[in-house]
């Protein structure tokens, strides 16, 4: 898979595509990997990493969503999520924090 991603990065470098963005939907199962996603994006030549909160479009029951929504105060891993958001790699200019900006650029 990484070779395919590097291929896409090369297409961007060769100006054969206009953009190559990695989209990362943050949830309890993956928030610890946000910084690694930025490192991977740099390694493969992506132009941007888009981070966004998991949204429940009716896919999950309320209880399932509550377990996944690590960015909601009161979640058992909320404090760990805040620590993960302090990873300096998330301040890379290629990062589009979108609805996680308040966490990534927080001063706490």
CORVENUR-V212817 format. One record per residue. PHI is phi in whole degrees, -180 to 180 (999 if undefined). D_CENTER is the distance of its C-alpha to the mean C-alpha in Angstrom with 1 decimal. Layout:
phi=PHI d_center=D_CENTER
phi=PHI d_center=D_CENTER
This chain:
phi=999 d_center=18.4
phi=-61 d_center=17.4
phi=-63 d_center=20.6
phi=-63 d_center=19.6
phi=-68 d_center=16.4
phi=-64 d_center=18.6
phi=-61 d_center=21.1
phi=-64 d_center=18.7
phi=-62 d_center=18.0
phi=-68 d_center=21.7
phi=-59 d_center=22.4
phi=-67 d_center=20.4
phi=-61 d_center=22.3
phi=-84 d_center=25.5
phi=61 d_center=24.8
phi=-89 d_center=25.2
phi=-133 d_center=22.0
phi=-88 d_center=20.8
phi=-154 d_center=17.0
phi=-143 d_center=14.6
phi=-110 d_center=11.0
phi=-96 d_center=8.2
phi=-107 d_center=6.5
phi=-126 d_center=3.8
phi=-92 d_center=5.8
phi=-80 d_center=5.8
phi=-156 d_center=9.3
phi=-57 d_center=11.9
phi=-74 d_center=11.9
phi=-140 d_center=8.7
phi=-59 d_center=7.5
phi=-70 d_center=9.7
phi=-102 d_center=7.9
phi=-61 d_center=4.9
phi=-62 d_center=7.9
phi=-64 d_center=9.2
phi=-64 d_center=6.6
phi=-67 d_center=7.9
phi=-61 d_center=11.2
phi=-62 d_center=11.3
phi=-59 d_center=10.6
phi=-63 d_center=13.5
phi=-62 d_center=15.6
phi=-94 d_center=15.7
phi=86 d_center=16.1
phi=-70 d_center=13.3
phi=-91 d_center=13.7
phi=-160 d_center=10.3
phi=-120 d_center=6.5
phi=-101 d_center=5.9
phi=-106 d_center=3.6
phi=-147 d_center=6.4
phi=-70 d_center=8.5
phi=-63 d_center=10.4
phi=-115 d_center=13.7
phi=-93 d_center=16.9
phi=-92 d_center=18.8
phi=91 d_center=21.6
phi=-75 d_center=19.9
phi=-116 d_center=20.2
phi=-70 d_center=23.1
phi=-58 d_center=22.7
phi=-66 d_center=22.9
phi=-64 d_center=20.3
phi=-64 d_center=17.8
phi=-58 d_center=18.9
phi=-70 d_center=18.1
phi=-87 d_center=14.5
phi=-79 d_center=13.8
phi=-64 d_center=13.1
phi=-85 d_center=12.4
phi=-95 d_center=16.1
phi=-53 d_center=18.7
phi=101 d_center=21.0
phi=-65 d_center=18.6
phi=-57 d_center=19.9
phi=-108 d_center=16.7
phi=-57 d_center=15.9
phi=-63 d_center=17.3
phi=-65 d_center=15.3
phi=-61 d_center=12.0
phi=-61 d_center=13.5
phi=-63 d_center=14.3
phi=-61 d_center=10.9
phi=-71 d_center=9.9
phi=-84 d_center=12.9
phi=-56 d_center=11.8
phi=-61 d_center=13.3
phi=-63 d_center=11.0
phi=-75 d_center=8.6
phi=-94 d_center=11.8
phi=-60 d_center=12.1
phi=-58 d_center=13.5
phi=-77 d_center=11.4
phi=-84 d_center=8.3
phi=-108 d_center=8.5
phi=-76 d_center=7.5
phi=40 d_center=9.7
phi=-80 d_center=10.7
phi=-109 d_center=8.9
phi=-55 d_center=11.1
phi=-61 d_center=13.8
phi=-88 d_center=12.1
phi=-71 d_center=10.6
phi=-106 d_center=13.9
phi=-70 d_center=16.1
phi=-99 d_center=19.2
phi=-86 d_center=19.7
